[in-house]
Amino acid sequence: MFSYNICNKADSEIFSKQCAALEKHIPNLQKNDLLLDVDGSQTQRYTLDDKGISVHNSKYIGAVYIDSDVDLENFFK
């Protein structure tokens, strides 16, 4: 599992920009459900070659971060 810290506070704009960047730079990325929590947190789920990628805008943790079964650094060089 790979984890990427994007921002040390919850931020809807940064979350949206990060999702857009993944969608732009990763070929064959399949967008799945956007999950909304009662506290306003958001999780956008993706699939790439049967592996999961989740972008989180967590109000509880206070961060925007990605959990991924795929190493994403190769897509952003």
DSSP file (Angstrom, degrees, kcal/mol; ACC not computed):
  #  RESIDUE AA STRUCTURE BP1 BP2  ACC     N-H-->O    O-->H-N    N-H-->O    O-->H-N    TCO  KAPPA ALPHA  PHI   PSI    X-CA   Y-CA   Z-CA
    1    1 A M              0   0    0      0, 0.0     2,-0.4     0, 0.0    68,-0.2   0.000 360.0 360.0 360.0 136.9    0.0    0.0    0.0
    2    2 A F  E     -A   68   0A   0     66,-3.4    66,-2.9    68,-0.1     2,-0.4  -0.904 360.0-165.4-111.2 139.8    1.2    3.5   -0.9
    3    3 A S  E     -A   67   0A   0     -2,-0.4     2,-0.4    64,-0.2    64,-0.2  -0.987   2.8-170.3-127.5 138.3    0.2    6.6    1.0
    4    4 A Y  E     -A   66   0A   0     62,-2.5    62,-2.5    -2,-0.4     2,-0.6  -0.984  13.8-147.8-130.8 120.1    0.6   10.2   -0.2
    5    5 A N  E     +A   65   0A   0     -2,-0.4    60,-0.2    60,-0.2     3,-0.1  -0.788  21.6 171.4 -86.6 122.6    0.0   13.2    2.0
    6    6 A I  E     +     0   0A   0     58,-2.4     2,-0.3    -2,-0.6    59,-0.2   0.833  64.6   0.8 -99.2 -43.5   -1.2   16.1   -0.2
    7    7 A C  E     -A   64   0A   0     57,-2.0    57,-2.1     2,-0.0    -1,-0.4  -0.995  57.2-133.9-151.0 142.5   -2.2   18.7    2.4
    8    8 A N  S    S+     0   0    0     -2,-0.3     2,-0.3    55,-0.2    55,-0.1   0.135  90.6  49.4 -90.3  23.0   -2.2   18.9    6.2
    9    9 A K  S    S-     0   0    0     55,-0.1     2,-0.3     2,-0.1    54,-0.2  -0.981  95.1 -96.8-149.2 154.0   -5.7   20.3    6.4
   10   10 A A        +     0   0    0     -2,-0.3     2,-0.3    53,-0.2    54,-0.1  -0.542  49.6 167.6 -69.3 132.5   -9.1   19.3    4.9
   11   11 A D     >  -     0   0    0     -2,-0.3     4,-2.3     1,-0.1     5,-0.2  -0.872  30.5-158.9-154.7 113.7   -9.7   21.4    1.8
   12   12 A S  H  > S+     0   0    0     -2,-0.3     4,-2.4     1,-0.2     5,-0.2   0.848  95.6  52.4 -63.5 -36.3  -12.4   20.7   -0.9
   13   13 A E  H  > S+     0   0    0      2,-0.2     4,-2.4     1,-0.2    -1,-0.2   0.929 111.6  44.7 -67.7 -45.1  -10.6   22.7   -3.5
   14   14 A I  H  > S+     0   0    0      2,-0.2     4,-2.5     1,-0.2    -2,-0.2   0.901 112.5  53.6 -64.7 -40.5   -7.3   20.9   -3.1
   15   15 A F  H  X S+     0   0    0     -4,-2.3     4,-2.3     2,-0.2    -2,-0.2   0.936 110.5  46.3 -57.4 -48.5   -9.2   17.6   -3.0
   16   16 A S  H  X S+     0   0    0     -4,-2.4     4,-2.3     1,-0.2    -2,-0.2   0.901 112.7  49.7 -63.0 -42.2  -11.0   18.4   -6.3
   17   17 A K  H  X S+     0   0    0     -4,-2.4     4,-2.2     2,-0.2    -1,-0.2   0.881 110.3  50.8 -65.2 -38.0   -7.7   19.5   -8.0
   18   18 A Q  H  X S+     0   0    0     -4,-2.5     4,-2.1     2,-0.2    -2,-0.2   0.913 110.3  48.9 -67.0 -41.7   -6.0   16.3   -6.8
   19   19 A C  H  X S+     0   0    0     -4,-2.3     4,-2.4     1,-0.2    -2,-0.2   0.924 111.5  49.9 -61.4 -44.1   -8.8   14.2   -8.3
   20   20 A A  H  X S+     0   0    0     -4,-2.3     4,-1.9     1,-0.2    -2,-0.2   0.879 108.8  52.6 -62.8 -38.5   -8.6   16.1  -11.6
   21   21 A A  H  X S+     0   0    0     -4,-2.2     4,-2.4     2,-0.2    -1,-0.2   0.912 109.8  47.9 -65.2 -42.4   -4.8   15.6  -11.7
   22   22 A L  H  X S+     0   0    0     -4,-2.1     4,-1.9     1,-0.2    -2,-0.2   0.936 112.0  49.6 -62.0 -45.5   -5.1   11.9  -11.3
   23   23 A E  H  < S+     0   0    0     -4,-2.4    -1,-0.2     1,-0.2    -2,-0.2   0.831 115.1  44.9 -63.7 -32.5   -7.8   11.7  -14.0
   24   24 A K  H  < S+     0   0    0     -4,-1.9    -1,-0.2    -5,-0.2    -2,-0.2   0.881 120.2  36.2 -77.3 -40.3   -5.6   13.7  -16.4
   25   25 A H  H  < S+     0   0    0     -4,-2.4    -2,-0.2    -5,-0.2    -3,-0.2   0.586 102.4  72.4 -96.9 -11.9   -2.3   11.9  -15.8
   26   26 A I  S >< S-     0   0    0     -4,-1.9     3,-1.2    -5,-0.2    -1,-0.1  -0.880  72.7-143.6-112.8 107.2   -3.2    8.3  -15.3
   27   27 A P  T 3  S+     0   0    0      0, 0.0     3,-0.1     0, 0.0    -3,-0.1  -0.333  82.6  15.6 -63.7 146.4   -4.4    6.5  -18.5
   28   28 A N  T 3  S+     0   0    0      1,-0.2    21,-0.4    -5,-0.1     2,-0.4   0.631  83.5 156.0  66.3  16.6   -7.2    3.9  -18.1
   29   29 A L    <   -     0   0    0     -3,-1.2     2,-0.6    -6,-0.2    -1,-0.2  -0.605  31.8-149.2 -74.0 128.8   -8.1    5.2  -14.6
   30   30 A Q  E     -B   47   0A   0     17,-2.9    17,-2.2    -2,-0.4     2,-0.4  -0.894   6.3-139.8-105.4 122.2  -11.8    4.3  -13.8
   31   31 A K  E     +B   46   0A   0     -2,-0.6    15,-0.2    15,-0.2     2,-0.1  -0.654  27.5 176.5 -80.8 129.8  -13.7    6.7  -11.6
   32   32 A N  E     -     0   0A   0     13,-3.0    -1,-0.1    -2,-0.4    14,-0.1  -0.080  40.8 -24.0-110.7-148.6  -15.9    5.0   -9.1
   33   33 A D  E     -     0   0A   0     11,-0.1    12,-2.2    -2,-0.1     2,-0.6  -0.309  46.3-139.8 -69.4 143.3  -18.1    6.3   -6.3
   34   34 A L  E     -B   44   0A   0     10,-0.2     2,-0.4    -3,-0.1    10,-0.2  -0.934  25.2-154.3 -95.9 119.2  -17.7    9.6   -4.5
   35   35 A L  E     -B   43   0A   0      8,-3.5     8,-2.2    -2,-0.6     2,-0.4  -0.818   7.5-162.8-100.4 134.4  -18.4    8.8   -0.8
   36   36 A L  E     -B   42   0A   0     -2,-0.4     6,-0.2     6,-0.2     2,-0.2  -0.963   6.0-151.7-117.9 131.4  -19.6   11.6    1.5
   37   37 A D    >   -     0   0    0      4,-2.6     3,-1.8    -2,-0.4     6,-0.0  -0.577  29.6-110.3 -96.7 162.8  -19.5   11.3    5.3
   38   38 A V  T 3  S+     0   0    0      1,-0.3    -1,-0.1    -2,-0.2    -2,-0.0   0.750 118.2  57.2 -64.2 -23.6  -21.8   13.0    7.7
   39   39 A D  T 3  S-     0   0    0      2,-0.0    -1,-0.3     1,-0.0    -3,-0.0   0.414 125.3 -99.7 -87.5   3.0  -19.0   15.3    8.9
   40   40 A G  S <  S+     0   0    0     -3,-1.8    -2,-0.1     1,-0.3     2,-0.0   0.408  74.5 146.0  95.3  -2.0  -18.5   16.6    5.3
   41   41 A S        -     0   0    0     -5,-0.1    -4,-2.6    17,-0.0     2,-0.4  -0.337  33.3-152.0 -66.1 151.5  -15.5   14.3    4.5
   42   42 A Q  E     -BC  36  57A   0     15,-1.8    15,-3.1    -6,-0.2     2,-0.4  -0.960  14.6-173.1-127.8 144.5  -15.1   13.1    0.9
   43   43 A T  E     -BC  35  56A   0     -8,-2.2    -8,-3.5    -2,-0.4     2,-0.6  -0.961   6.7-163.2-136.7 120.2  -13.6   10.0   -0.6
   44   44 A Q  E     -BC  34  55A   0     11,-2.5    11,-2.6    -2,-0.4     2,-0.3  -0.909  14.3-154.6-102.3 123.7  -13.2    9.6   -4.3
   45   45 A R  E     + C   0  54A   0    -12,-2.2   -13,-3.0    -2,-0.6     2,-0.3  -0.774  14.5 178.2-101.6 143.4  -12.5    6.0   -5.3
   46   46 A Y  E     -BC  31  53A   0      7,-2.8     7,-2.0    -2,-0.3     2,-0.4  -0.912  16.6-146.3-134.6 161.3  -10.8    4.9   -8.5
   47   47 A T  E     +BC  30  52A   0    -17,-2.2   -17,-2.9    -2,-0.3     2,-0.4  -0.998  12.6 179.9-130.0 137.0   -9.7    1.6  -10.0
   48   48 A L  E >  S- C   0  51A   0      3,-2.6     3,-1.3    -2,-0.4   -19,-0.1  -0.938  78.1 -23.1-136.6 112.5   -6.6    1.0  -12.2
   49   49 A D  T 3  S-     0   0    0    -21,-0.4     3,-0.1    -2,-0.4   -20,-0.1   0.916 126.6 -51.2  51.9  48.3   -6.0   -2.5  -13.5
   50   50 A D  T 3  S+     0   0    0      1,-0.2     2,-0.4     0, 0.0    -1,-0.3   0.646 116.6 116.0  64.8  18.0   -8.2   -4.0  -10.7
   51   51 A K  E <   -C   48   0A   0     -3,-1.3    -3,-2.6     2,-0.0     2,-0.3  -0.906  63.1-119.3-116.0 147.7   -6.2   -2.1   -8.0
   52   52 A G  E     -C   47   0A   0     -2,-0.4    17,-2.8    -5,-0.2    18,-0.4  -0.594  24.0-178.6 -93.5 146.0   -7.7    0.6   -5.8
   53   53 A I  E     -CD  46  68A   0     -7,-2.0    -7,-2.8    -2,-0.3     2,-0.4  -0.990   8.4-172.8-135.9 129.3   -6.9    4.3   -5.4
   54   54 A S  E     -CD  45  67A   0     13,-3.0    13,-2.4    -2,-0.4     2,-0.5  -0.989  11.2-159.1-128.8 129.0   -8.7    6.5   -2.9
   55   55 A V  E     -CD  44  66A   0    -11,-2.6   -11,-2.5    -2,-0.4     2,-0.4  -0.921  18.9-161.0-104.2 128.1   -8.4   10.2   -2.5
   56   56 A H  E     -CD  43  65A   0      9,-3.4     9,-1.9    -2,-0.5     2,-0.5  -0.909  25.3-173.1-117.4 135.3   -9.5   11.5    0.9
   57   57 A N  E     -CD  42  64A   0    -15,-3.1   -15,-1.8    -2,-0.4     2,-0.6  -0.844  29.2-170.1-116.9  88.4  -10.6   14.9    2.1
   58   58 A S  E  >> - D   0  63A   0      5,-2.5     4,-1.7    -2,-0.5     5,-1.6  -0.726  27.1-179.5 -95.8 115.5  -10.8   14.0    5.8
   59   59 A K  T  45S+     0   0    0     -2,-0.6    -1,-0.2     3,-0.2   -49,-0.1   0.816  88.7  55.1 -73.4 -32.0  -12.4   16.5    8.2
   60   60 A Y  T  45S+     0   0    0      1,-0.2    -1,-0.1     3,-0.1    -2,-0.1   0.944 119.9  28.7 -67.7 -49.5  -11.8   14.0   11.0
   61   61 A I  T  45S-     0   0    0      2,-0.2    -2,-0.2   -52,-0.0    -1,-0.2   0.814 104.8-129.5 -79.3 -31.9   -8.0   13.7   10.4
   62   62 A G  T  <5 +     0   0    0     -4,-1.7     2,-0.3     1,-0.3    -3,-0.2   0.938  66.6  97.7  80.5  53.1   -7.7   17.2    8.9
   63   63 A A  E   < - D   0  58A   0     -5,-1.6    -5,-2.5   -54,-0.2     2,-0.5  -0.993  67.0-128.9-162.6 158.0   -5.9   16.3    5.7
   64   64 A V  E     +AD   7  57A   0    -57,-2.1   -58,-2.4    -2,-0.3   -57,-2.0  -0.985  48.3 151.0-109.7 125.6   -6.1   15.5    2.0
   65   65 A Y  E     -AD   5  56A   0     -9,-1.9    -9,-3.4    -2,-0.5     2,-0.4  -0.961  37.3-129.9-151.9 165.0   -4.3   12.3    1.3
   66   66 A I  E     -AD   4  55A   0    -62,-2.5   -62,-2.5    -2,-0.3     2,-0.4  -0.972   8.4-165.2-122.8 134.6   -4.2    9.3   -1.1
   67   67 A D  E     +AD   3  54A   0    -13,-2.4   -13,-3.0    -2,-0.4     2,-0.4  -0.983  25.0 173.7-111.9 131.1   -4.2    5.6   -0.3
   68   68 A S  E     -AD   2  53A   0    -66,-2.9   -66,-3.4    -2,-0.4   -15,-0.2  -0.995  44.6-154.6-145.1 142.8   -3.2    3.5   -3.3
   69   69 A D  S    S+     0   0    0    -17,-2.8     2,-0.4    -2,-0.4   -16,-0.1   0.467  90.7  67.0 -84.6  -4.5   -2.4   -0.1   -4.3
   70   70 A V  S    S-     0   0    0    -18,-0.4     2,-0.7   -68,-0.1   -68,-0.1  -0.933  91.4-116.3-120.1 138.7   -0.4    1.4   -7.2
   71   71 A D        -     0   0    0     -2,-0.4     3,-0.4     1,-0.2     4,-0.1  -0.655  31.2-173.0 -71.4 114.1    2.8    3.5   -7.0
   72   72 A L    >   +     0   0    0     -2,-0.7     3,-1.4     1,-0.2     4,-0.4   0.587  63.2  87.1 -88.7 -11.5    1.6    6.8   -8.4
   73   73 A E  G >  S+     0   0    0      1,-0.3     3,-1.3     2,-0.2    -1,-0.2   0.824  80.6  62.7 -61.1 -32.0    5.0    8.6   -8.6
   74   74 A N  G >  S+     0   0    0     -3,-0.4     3,-0.6     1,-0.3    -1,-0.3   0.764  99.8  55.0 -65.2 -24.2    5.7    7.2  -12.0
   75   75 A F  G <  S+     0   0    0     -3,-1.4    -1,-0.3     1,-0.2    -2,-0.2   0.589 108.3  48.5 -83.2 -10.7    2.7    9.1  -13.4
   76   76 A F  G <         0   0    0     -3,-1.3    -1,-0.2    -4,-0.4    -2,-0.2  -0.049 360.0 360.0-123.1  30.9    3.9   12.4  -12.2
   77   77 A K    <         0   0    0     -3,-0.6    -1,-0.1     0, 0.0    -2,-0.1   0.432 360.0 360.0 -89.8 360.0    7.5   12.6  -13.3
